[in-house]
Amino acid sequence: MSVVTIPRFLDPYKLRVTFECISPLSDDLEWKLIYVYSPGKDECEQELDNCLVGPVPIGITSFDFESGAPDPTRIPDNDVLGVAALILTASYKDQEFIRMGYYQNTEYDNEEMKETPPARRSSSCW
């Protein structure tokens, strides 16, 4: 997996997924992109998008996965800034077989706001 563009907080995610299949798969692979802002709590995850890829032939397959940004209204103010994870999973016949991810650090993009953050967060800050 590679990140095609490094998004700002409210920008969509664009990933390039490449994998090798050693035997043909007649059913679809289900891919999910999940944003995790507080590890260990399922209610702190947002499934950003999912897609089906298949049938899958023997060999290398590549596709672009695009999804919307996390919904900031579902994230508590304390968890918006700081480290979060972006997790990509793949399942075949309802059995997850891969889970990989990236950490991301969300912060204000100008020094003044970093030094003196606003009392209330505003989506215009991202």
N, C-alpha and C positions, 0 to 999 in steps of 0.2 A: 504494500500500500504506500502510496506517496501522496502528499498534499499538493494539488495543482496550484491553488492560491492560498495564501495565508490571510484568513479573513479578519476583519475587525469584529467586535462582539456581535453585532446584529447583521453581519453579512452572511450570505449562504456559504456552505462548505462545498468544496469541489475536490474530490479524491479520484485518483487513478488506482484501480485495483487490478493486480495481475496475479494469476495463479496457474499452476500446472496440474493437470489431471492425468493420472496414469491408467485410468480405465474409463470408458464412456459412462456417463450418468444419464439415465433416461428421464429422471424427474428433475425438477428445478432445484437450484440452490437458493435459499432465502438469506439475503444479506440485510443486516440492520445497523444503523448508525445511532449510537446512544450518547447523550451528553450527561455526565455524572458530575454534580457539583458538591456532593457530600458523600464520600465513600462509606459503604456499609449500610446505607439506608436505601431500600428499593424505591421509596417514595421520593427520593432526591434524584431520580433518573428521569430523563426525558428521551423517549424514542423520537429522533428527529425525522427519520424516514426509513423505509425498507423497500427492497426490490427483489424480484425473482429473476434468476439467470438460468437458462436451460432450454432444451437439453444441452449438456456439456460434452463436447467431443474429447478424445485423447489429445493432449498437447497443451500449449500455453494459451490461455484466454485472458483477455484484458477488457475492462470496461470502465467508463467514467461514472462515478456515483456522486450525485449532487443532492443536497438537502438544504432546507431552510435552517436558519439560526435557532438557537434555543429561545423559548418564550420567557423573557425576563420577568413577566408578571408571576410566573410560577416559582421563581427563585427568591428566597428570603434575602432582604437587604444585606445581611451579614455574609452571605455566600456568593454575592455577585462578583466581587473583586477577589483576586487570589487564584489559587491553582484549582483547575478542574480537569476532567479527563474526557477525551473523545474516544469511544470504543466502537470498533467495527467487529461484528460477529457474523459467522456464516453457519448455516444449518442445512443438513440434508435429511429428508424424511423426519423432520422434527427433532433431530439430534444435532446439537451444536458441536462443531468440530474445530472451530478456531475462534479465538478472541484476542484481538490485538488493539493497541491504543496508543494515543499520544497524550502527554500532559500539555495543558495550555495555561498560561498565566494571563489573567485579565486584569488590566490596569488602565488608568487614565492615560491618554496619549499626549498630554502636555504637562510640563513641569509645575505650572501654577496649580493645577487641579490635584497633582500628586502631593504637593506640599500643603495645600489647603483644600481638602475635598469638600464638596457641597454637603450641607446638612441632610438633604434628601437626594437620593439618586434620581437622575433624569436620563431618559434614553438618548437625549441629545448629547450626553457626555461621551458616548461610546464612539 
